[in-house]
Amino acid sequence: MFSQGFEHVSSEVYLQWVEWGEDGPRLLRSVRVAEMSSGLWSVGPPSVISNKGCSMKLDATHTYSSQAARFILLPMSVGKYSIRALGPSGRK
């Protein structure tokens, strides 16, 4: 993830699939998370929700309205993911 801007900060979020082998990590795929990389969200660091599915929570702020939101990102097969947008309290 990286952020850009000054007055209206926006983020680009990427999800990466990594395989660990004898020679160390190898990047299998990197995918831009379009729902969070539209130029409208400033996204904080992820918090792992579950190690089993590697799901994570990302808190974000709309760069123009300052509305808070929470996203749940769940990696699926390589290159695929699902995402849910929740309200700031964690409700849909």
Secondary structure, DSSP 8 states (H G I E B T S, - for coil): -EEE-SSS-EEE-EEEEEEEETTEEEEEEEEE-GGG-SSSEEE---EEEETTTTEEEEEEEETTT--EEEEEEEE-STT-EEEEEE-TTS--
